[in-house]
Amino acid sequence: MDVSHVSTLRVAFTPAHIQLTCDGVYLALPKTRTVIGVWSLQDLSYKVGTLNPCK
């Protein structure tokens, strides 16, 4: 299985201050200073999206 990037979300804060988060279905972790990646654990090749509250 290959993991591929589908989309990103920009955030208004530094994701470095965010810990890895997992609820058993989704996994969220910081990718860059302003992007948080969210993946489905049921299919790691599918990226749910990114968080962008600063539009």
Distance bins in CASP14 RR format, pairs under 12 A and 6 or more apart:
PFRMAT RR
TARGET T0000
AUTHOR 0000-0000-0000
RMODE 2
METHOD distances of the structure
MODEL  1
1 39 0 0 0 0 0 1 0 0 0 0 0
1 41 0 0 0 0 0 1 0 0 0 0 0
1 42 0 0 0 0 0 1 0 0 0 0 0
1 43 0 0 0 0 1 0 0 0 0 0 0
1 44 1 0 0 1 0 0 0 0 0 0 0
1 45 1 0 0 1 0 0 0 0 0 0 0
1 46 0 0 0 0 0 1 0 0 0 0 0
2 43 0 0 0 0 0 1 0 0 0 0 0
2 44 0 0 0 0 1 0 0 0 0 0 0
2 45 1 0 0 1 0 0 0 0 0 0 0
2 46 0 0 0 0 0 1 0 0 0 0 0
3 27 0 0 0 0 0 1 0 0 0 0 0
3 37 0 0 0 0 0 1 0 0 0 0 0
3 39 1 0 0 1 0 0 0 0 0 0 0
3 40 0 0 0 0 0 1 0 0 0 0 0
3 41 0 0 0 0 0 1 0 0 0 0 0
3 43 0 0 0 0 1 0 0 0 0 0 0
3 44 1 0 1 0 0 0 0 0 0 0 0
3 45 1 0 0 1 0 0 0 0 0 0 0
3 46 0 0 0 0 1 0 0 0 0 0 0
3 47 0 0 0 0 1 0 0 0 0 0 0
4 39 0 0 0 0 0 1 0 0 0 0 0
4 43 0 0 0 0 0 1 0 0 0 0 0
4 44 0 0 0 0 1 0 0 0 0 0 0
4 45 1 0 1 0 0 0 0 0 0 0 0
4 46 0 0 0 0 1 0 0 0 0 0 0
4 47 1 0 0 1 0 0 0 0 0 0 0
5 31 0 0 0 0 1 0 0 0 0 0 0
5 32 0 0 0 0 0 1 0 0 0 0 0
5 35 0 0 0 0 0 1 0 0 0 0 0
5 37 0 0 0 0 1 0 0 0 0 0 0
5 38 0 0 0 0 0 1 0 0 0 0 0
5 39 0 0 0 0 1 0 0 0 0 0 0
5 44 0 0 0 0 0 1 0 0 0 0 0
5 45 0 0 0 0 0 1 0 0 0 0 0
5 46 0 0 0 0 0 1 0 0 0 0 0
5 47 1 0 0 1 0 0 0 0 0 0 0
5 48 0 0 0 0 0 1 0 0 0 0 0
5 49 0 0 0 0 1 0 0 0 0 0 0
5 50 0 0 0 0 1 0 0 0 0 0 0
6 37 0 0 0 0 1 0 0 0 0 0 0
6 38 0 0 0 0 1 0 0 0 0 0 0
6 39 0 0 0 0 1 0 0 0 0 0 0
6 40 0 0 0 0 0 1 0 0 0 0 0
6 43 0 0 0 0 0 1 0 0 0 0 0
6 44 0 0 0 0 0 1 0 0 0 0 0
6 45 0 0 0 0 1 0 0 0 0 0 0
6 46 1 0 0 1 0 0 0 0 0 0 0
6 47 1 1 0 0 0 0 0 0 0 0 0
6 48 0 0 0 0 1 0 0 0 0 0 0
6 49 1 0 0 1 0 0 0 0 0 0 0
6 50 0 0 0 0 1 0 0 0 0 0 0
7 31 0 0 0 0 0 1 0 0 0 0 0
7 35 0 0 0 0 1 0 0 0 0 0 0
7 36 0 0 0 0 0 1 0 0 0 0 0
7 37 0 0 0 0 1 0 0 0 0 0 0
7 38 0 0 0 0 1 0 0 0 0 0 0
7 39 0 0 0 0 0 1 0 0 0 0 0
7 46 0 0 0 0 0 1 0 0 0 0 0
7 47 1 0 0 1 0 0 0 0 0 0 0
7 48 0 0 0 0 1 0 0 0 0 0 0
7 49 1 0 1 0 0 0 0 0 0 0 0
7 50 1 0 0 1 0 0 0 0 0 0 0
7 51 0 0 0 0 0 1 0 0 0 0 0
7 52 0 0 0 0 1 0 0 0 0 0 0
8 15 0 0 0 0 0 1 0 0 0 0 0
8 30 0 0 0 0 0 1 0 0 0 0 0
8 31 1 0 0 1 0 0 0 0 0 0 0
8 32 0 0 0 0 1 0 0 0 0 0 0
8 34 0 0 0 0 1 0 0 0 0 0 0
8 35 1 0 1 0 0 0 0 0 0 0 0
8 36 0 0 0 0 1 0 0 0 0 0 0
8 37 1 0 0 1 0 0 0 0 0 0 0
8 38 0 0 0 0 1 0 0 0 0 0 0
8 47 0 0 0 0 1 0 0 0 0 0 0
8 48 0 0 0 0 0 1 0 0 0 0 0
8 49 1 0 0 1 0 0 0 0 0 0 0
8 50 1 0 1 0 0 0 0 0 0 0 0
8 51 0 0 0 0 1 0 0 0 0 0 0
8 52 0 0 0 0 1 0 0 0 0 0 0
9 15 0 0 0 0 1 0 0 0 0 0 0
9 28 0 0 0 0 0 1 0 0 0 0 0
9 30 0 0 0 0 0 1 0 0 0 0 0
9 31 0 0 0 0 1 0 0 0 0 0 0
9 32 0 0 0 0 0 1 0 0 0 0 0
9 34 0 0 0 0 1 0 0 0 0 0 0
9 35 1 0 0 1 0 0 0 0 0 0 0
9 36 1 0 0 1 0 0 0 0 0 0 0
9 37 1 0 0 1 0 0 0 0 0 0 0
9 38 1 0 0 1 0 0 0 0 0 0 0
9 47 0 0 0 0 0 1 0 0 0 0 0
9 48 0 0 0 0 1 0 0 0 0 0 0
9 49 1 0 1 0 0 0 0 0 0 0 0
9 50 1 1 0 0 0 0 0 0 0 0 0
9 51 1 0 1 0 0 0 0 0 0 0 0
9 52 1 1 0 0 0 0 0 0 0 0 0
9 53 0 0 0 0 1 0 0 0 0 0 0
9 54 0 0 0 0 1 0 0 0 0 0 0
9 55 0 0 0 0 1 0 0 0 0 0 0
10 31 0 0 0 0 0 1 0 0 0 0 0
10 32 0 0 0 0 1 0 0 0 0 0 0
10 33 0 0 0 0 1 0 0 0 0 0 0
10 34 1 0 1 0 0 0 0 0 0 0 0
10 35 1 0 0 1 0 0 0 0 0 0 0
10 36 0 0 0 0 1 0 0 0 0 0 0
10 37 0 0 0 0 0 1 0 0 0 0 0
10 49 0 0 0 0 0 1 0 0 0 0 0
10 50 1 0 0 1 0 0 0 0 0 0 0
10 51 1 0 0 1 0 0 0 0 0 0 0
10 52 1 0 1 0 0 0 0 0 0 0 0
10 53 0 0 0 0 1 0 0 0 0 0 0
10 54 1 0 1 0 0 0 0 0 0 0 0
10 55 1 0 0 1 0 0 0 0 0 0 0
11 17 0 0 0 0 0 1 0 0 0 0 0
11 18 0 0 0 0 1 0 0 0 0 0 0
11 28 0 0 0 0 0 1 0 0 0 0 0
11 30 0 0 0 0 1 0 0 0 0 0 0
11 31 0 0 0 0 0 1 0 0 0 0 0
11 32 0 0 0 0 1 0 0 0 0 0 0
11 33 0 0 0 0 1 0 0 0 0 0 0
11 34 1 0 1 0 0 0 0 0 0 0 0
11 35 1 0 0 1 0 0 0 0 0 0 0
11 36 1 0 1 0 0 0 0 0 0 0 0
11 37 0 0 0 0 1 0 0 0 0 0 0
11 38 0 0 0 0 0 1 0 0 0 0 0
11 49 0 0 0 0 0 1 0 0 0 0 0
11 50 1 0 0 1 0 0 0 0 0 0 0
11 51 1 0 1 0 0 0 0 0 0 0 0
11 52 1 0 0 1 0 0 0 0 0 0 0
11 53 1 0 0 1 0 0 0 0 0 0 0
11 54 1 0 0 1 0 0 0 0 0 0 0
11 55 0 0 0 0 0 1 0 0 0 0 0
12 33 0 0 0 0 0 1 0 0 0 0 0
12 34 0 0 0 0 1 0 0 0 0 0 0
12 35 0 0 0 0 0 1 0 0 0 0 0
12 36 0 0 0 0 0 1 0 0 0 0 0
12 51 0 0 0 0 1 0 0 0 0 0 0
12 52 0 0 0 0 1 0 0 0 0 0 0
12 53 1 0 1 0 0 0 0 0 0 0 0
12 54 1 1 0 0 0 0 0 0 0 0 0
12 55 0 0 0 0 1 0 0 0 0 0 0
13 30 0 0 0 0 0 1 0 0 0 0 0
13 33 0 0 0 0 1 0 0 0 0 0 0
13 34 0 0 0 0 1 0 0 0 0 0 0
13 35 0 0 0 0 0 1 0 0 0 0 0
13 36 0 0 0 0 1 0 0 0 0 0 0
13 51 0 0 0 0 1 0 0 0 0 0 0
13 52 0 0 0 0 0 1 0 0 0 0 0
13 53 0 0 0 0 1 0 0 0 0 0 0
13 54 0 0 0 0 1 0 0 0 0 0 0
14 30 0 0 0 0 1 0 0 0 0 0 0
14 32 0 0 0 0 1 0 0 0 0 0 0
14 33 1 0 1 0 0 0 0 0 0 0 0
14 34 1 0 0 1 0 0 0 0 0 0 0
14 35 0 0 0 0 0 1 0 0 0 0 0
14 36 0 0 0 0 0 1 0 0 0 0 0
14 54 0 0 0 0 0 1 0 0 0 0 0
15 21 0 0 0 0 0 1 0 0 0 0 0
15 28 0 0 0 0 1 0 0 0 0 0 0
15 29 0 0 0 0 1 0 0 0 0 0 0
15 30 1 1 0 0 0 0 0 0 0 0 0
15 31 1 0 0 1 0 0 0 0 0 0 0
15 32 1 0 0 1 0 0 0 0 0 0 0
15 33 1 0 0 1 0 0 0 0 0 0 0
15 34 1 0 0 1 0 0 0 0 0 0 0
15 35 1 0 0 1 0 0 0 0 0 0 0
15 36 1 0 1 0 0 0 0 0 0 0 0
15 37 0 0 0 0 1 0 0 0 0 0 0
15 38 0 0 0 0 0 1 0 0 0 0 0
15 50 0 0 0 0 1 0 0 0 0 0 0
15 51 0 0 0 0 1 0 0 0 0 0 0
15 52 0 0 0 0 0 1 0 0 0 0 0
16 29 0 0 0 0 0 1 0 0 0 0 0
16 30 1 0 1 0 0 0 0 0 0 0 0
16 31 0 0 0 0 0 1 0 0 0 0 0
16 32 0 0 0 0 1 0 0 0 0 0 0
16 33 1 0 0 1 0 0 0 0 0 0 0
16 34 0 0 0 0 0 1 0 0 0 0 0
16 35 0 0 0 0 0 1 0 0 0 0 0
16 36 0 0 0 0 0 1 0 0 0 0 0
17 30 0 0 0 0 1 0 0 0 0 0 0
17 33 0 0 0 0 0 1 0 0 0 0 0
17 34 0 0 0 0 0 1 0 0 0 0 0
17 36 0 0 0 0 0 1 0 0 0 0 0
18 28 1 0 0 1 0 0 0 0 0 0 0
18 29 1 0 0 1 0 0 0 0 0 0 0
18 30 1 0 1 0 0 0 0 0 0 0 0
18 31 0 0 0 0 0 1 0 0 0 0 0
18 32 0 0 0 0 0 1 0 0 0 0 0
18 33 0 0 0 0 0 1 0 0 0 0 0
18 34 0 0 0 0 0 1 0 0 0 0 0
18 35 0 0 0 0 0 1 0 0 0 0 0
18 36 1 0 0 1 0 0 0 0 0 0 0
18 37 0 0 0 0 0 1 0 0 0 0 0
18 38 0 0 0 0 0 1 0 0 0 0 0
18 51 0 0 0 0 1 0 0 0 0 0 0
19 27 0 0 0 0 0 1 0 0 0 0 0
19 28 0 0 0 0 1 0 0 0 0 0 0
19 29 0 0 0 0 1 0 0 0 0 0 0
19 30 0 0 0 0 1 0 0 0 0 0 0
19 36 0 0 0 0 0 1 0 0 0 0 0
20 26 0 0 0 0 0 1 0 0 0 0 0
20 27 1 0 0 1 0 0 0 0 0 0 0
20 28 1 0 0 1 0 0 0 0 0 0 0
20 29 1 0 1 0 0 0 0 0 0 0 0
20 30 0 0 0 0 1 0 0 0 0 0 0
20 31 0 0 0 0 0 1 0 0 0 0 0
20 36 0 0 0 0 0 1 0 0 0 0 0
20 37 0 0 0 0 0 1 0 0 0 0 0
20 38 0 0 0 0 0 1 0 0 0 0 0
20 39 0 0 0 0 0 1 0 0 0 0 0
21 27 1 0 0 1 0 0 0 0 0 0 0
21 28 1 0 1 0 0 0 0 0 0 0 0
21 29 1 0 0 1 0 0 0 0 0 0 0
21 30 0 0 0 0 0 1 0 0 0 0 0
21 36 0 0 0 0 1 0 0 0 0 0 0
21 37 0 0 0 0 0 1 0 0 0 0 0
21 38 0 0 0 0 1 0 0 0 0 0 0
21 39 0 0 0 0 0 1 0 0 0 0 0
21 41 0 0 0 0 0 1 0 0 0 0 0
21 51 0 0 0 0 0 1 0 0 0 0 0
22 28 1 0 0 1 0 0 0 0 0 0 0
22 29 0 0 0 0 1 0 0 0 0 0 0
22 38 0 0 0 0 0 1 0 0 0 0 0
22 39 0 0 0 0 1 0 0 0 0 0 0
22 40 0 0 0 0 0 1 0 0 0 0 0
22 41 1 0 0 1 0 0 0 0 0 0 0
23 38 0 0 0 0 0 1 0 0 0 0 0
23 39 0 0 0 0 0 1 0 0 0 0 0
23 40 0 0 0 0 0 1 0 0 0 0 0
23 41 0 0 0 0 1 0 0 0 0 0 0
23 48 0 0 0 0 0 1 0 0 0 0 0
24 39 0 0 0 0 0 1 0 0 0 0 0
24 40 0 0 0 0 1 0 0 0 0 0 0
24 41 1 0 1 0 0 0 0 0 0 0 0
24 42 0 0 0 0 1 0 0 0 0 0 0
25 38 0 0 0 0 0 1 0 0 0 0 0
25 39 0 0 0 0 0 1 0 0 0 0 0
25 40 1 0 0 1 0 0 0 0 0 0 0
25 41 1 0 1 0 0 0 0 0 0 0 0
25 42 1 0 0 1 0 0 0 0 0 0 0
25 43 0 0 0 0 0 1 0 0 0 0 0
25 46 0 0 0 0 0 1 0 0 0 0 0
25 48 0 0 0 0 1 0 0 0 0 0 0
26 36 0 0 0 0 0 1 0 0 0 0 0
26 37 0 0 0 0 1 0 0 0 0 0 0
26 38 1 0 1 0 0 0 0 0 0 0 0
26 39 1 0 0 1 0 0 0 0 0 0 0
26 40 1 0 0 1 0 0 0 0 0 0 0
26 41 1 0 0 1 0 0 0 0 0 0 0
26 42 0 0 0 0 1 0 0 0 0 0 0
26 43 0 0 0 0 0 1 0 0 0 0 0
26 44 0 0 0 0 0 1 0 0 0 0 0
26 46 0 0 0 0 0 1 0 0 0 0 0
26 47 0 0 0 0 0 1 0 0 0 0 0
26 48 1 0 0 1 0 0 0 0 0 0 0
26 49 0 0 0 0 1 0 0 0 0 0 0
26 51 0 0 0 0 0 1 0 0 0 0 0
27 36 0 0 0 0 0 1 0 0 0 0 0
27 37 0 0 0 0 1 0 0 0 0 0 0
27 38 1 0 0 1 0 0 0 0 0 0 0
27 39 1 0 1 0 0 0 0 0 0 0 0
27 40 0 0 0 0 1 0 0 0 0 0 0
27 41 1 0 1 0 0 0 0 0 0 0 0
27 42 0 0 0 0 0 1 0 0 0 0 0
27 43 0 0 0 0 0 1 0 0 0 0 0
27 44 0 0 0 0 1 0 0 0 0 0 0
27 46 0 0 0 0 0 1 0 0 0 0 0
27 47 0 0 0 0 0 1 0 0 0 0 0
27 48 0 0 0 0 1 0 0 0 0 0 0
27 49 0 0 0 0 0 1 0 0 0 0 0
28 35 0 0 0 0 0 1 0 0 0 0 0
28 36 1 0 1 0 0 0 0 0 0 0 0
28 37 1 0 1 0 0 0 0 0 0 0 0
28 38 1 0 1 0 0 0 0 0 0 0 0
28 39 1 0 0 1 0 0 0 0 0 0 0
28 40 0 0 0 0 0 1 0 0 0 0 0
28 41 0 0 0 0 0 1 0 0 0 0 0
28 47 0 0 0 0 0 1 0 0 0 0 0
28 48 0 0 0 0 1 0 0 0 0 0 0
28 49 0 0 0 0 1 0 0 0 0 0 0
28 50 0 0 0 0 1 0 0 0 0 0 0
28 51 1 0 0 1 0 0 0 0 0 0 0
29 35 0 0 0 0 0 1 0 0 0 0 0
29 36 1 0 0 1 0 0 0 0 0 0 0
29 37 1 0 0 1 0 0 0 0 0 0 0
29 38 0 0 0 0 1 0 0 0 0 0 0
29 39 0 0 0 0 1 0 0 0 0 0 0
29 47 0 0 0 0 0 1 0 0 0 0 0
29 50 0 0 0 0 0 1 0 0 0 0 0
29 51 0 0 0 0 0 1 0 0 0 0 0
30 36 1 0 1 0 0 0 0 0 0 0 0
30 37 1 0 0 1 0 0 0 0 0 0 0
30 38 0 0 0 0 0 1 0 0 0 0 0
30 50 0 0 0 0 0 1 0 0 0 0 0
30 51 0 0 0 0 0 1 0 0 0 0 0
31 37 1 0 1 0 0 0 0 0 0 0 0
31 38 0 0 0 0 1 0 0 0 0 0 0
31 39 0 0 0 0 0 1 0 0 0 0 0
31 47 0 0 0 0 0 1 0 0 0 0 0
31 49 0 0 0 0 0 1 0 0 0 0 0
31 50 1 0 0 1 0 0 0 0 0 0 0
31 51 0 0 0 0 0 1 0 0 0 0 0
32 50 0 0 0 0 1 0 0 0 0 0 0
34 50 0 0 0 0 1 0 0 0 0 0 0
34 51 0 0 0 0 1 0 0 0 0 0 0
34 52 0 0 0 0 1 0 0 0 0 0 0
34 53 0 0 0 0 0 1 0 0 0 0 0
34 54 0 0 0 0 1 0 0 0 0 0 0
35 47 0 0 0 0 0 1 0 0 0 0 0
35 49 0 0 0 0 1 0 0 0 0 0 0
35 50 1 0 1 0 0 0 0 0 0 0 0
35 51 0 0 0 0 1 0 0 0 0 0 0
35 52 0 0 0 0 1 0 0 0 0 0 0
35 54 0 0 0 0 0 1 0 0 0 0 0
36 47 0 0 0 0 0 1 0 0 0 0 0
36 48 0 0 0 0 0 1 0 0 0 0 0
36 49 0 0 0 0 1 0 0 0 0 0 0
36 50 1 0 1 0 0 0 0 0 0 0 0
36 51 1 0 1 0 0 0 0 0 0 0 0
36 52 0 0 0 0 1 0 0 0 0 0 0
36 53 0 0 0 0 0 1 0 0 0 0 0
36 54 0 0 0 0 0 1 0 0 0 0 0
37 46 0 0 0 0 0 1 0 0 0 0 0
37 47 1 0 0 1 0 0 0 0 0 0 0
37 48 0 0 0 0 1 0 0 0 0 0 0
37 49 1 0 0 1 0 0 0 0 0 0 0
37 50 1 0 1 0 0 0 0 0 0 0 0
37 51 1 0 0 1 0 0 0 0 0 0 0
37 52 0 0 0 0 0 1 0 0 0 0 0
38 44 0 0 0 0 0 1 0 0 0 0 0
38 46 0 0 0 0 0 1 0 0 0 0 0
38 47 1 0 0 1 0 0 0 0 0 0 0
38 48 1 0 1 0 0 0 0 0 0 0 0
38 49 1 0 1 0 0 0 0 0 0 0 0
38 50 1 0 0 1 0 0 0 0 0 0 0
38 51 1 0 0 1 0 0 0 0 0 0 0
38 52 0 0 0 0 0 1 0 0 0 0 0
39 45 0 0 0 0 1 0 0 0 0 0 0
39 46 1 0 0 1 0 0 0 0 0 0 0
39 47 1 0 1 0 0 0 0 0 0 0 0
39 48 1 0 0 1 0 0 0 0 0 0 0
39 49 0 0 0 0 1 0 0 0 0 0 0
39 50 0 0 0 0 0 1 0 0 0 0 0
40 46 1 0 1 0 0 0 0 0 0 0 0
40 47 1 0 0 1 0 0 0 0 0 0 0
40 48 1 0 1 0 0 0 0 0 0 0 0
40 49 0 0 0 0 1 0 0 0 0 0 0
41 47 0 0 0 0 0 1 0 0 0 0 0
41 48 0 0 0 0 0 1 0 0 0 0 0
42 48 0 0 0 0 0 1 0 0 0 0 0
END
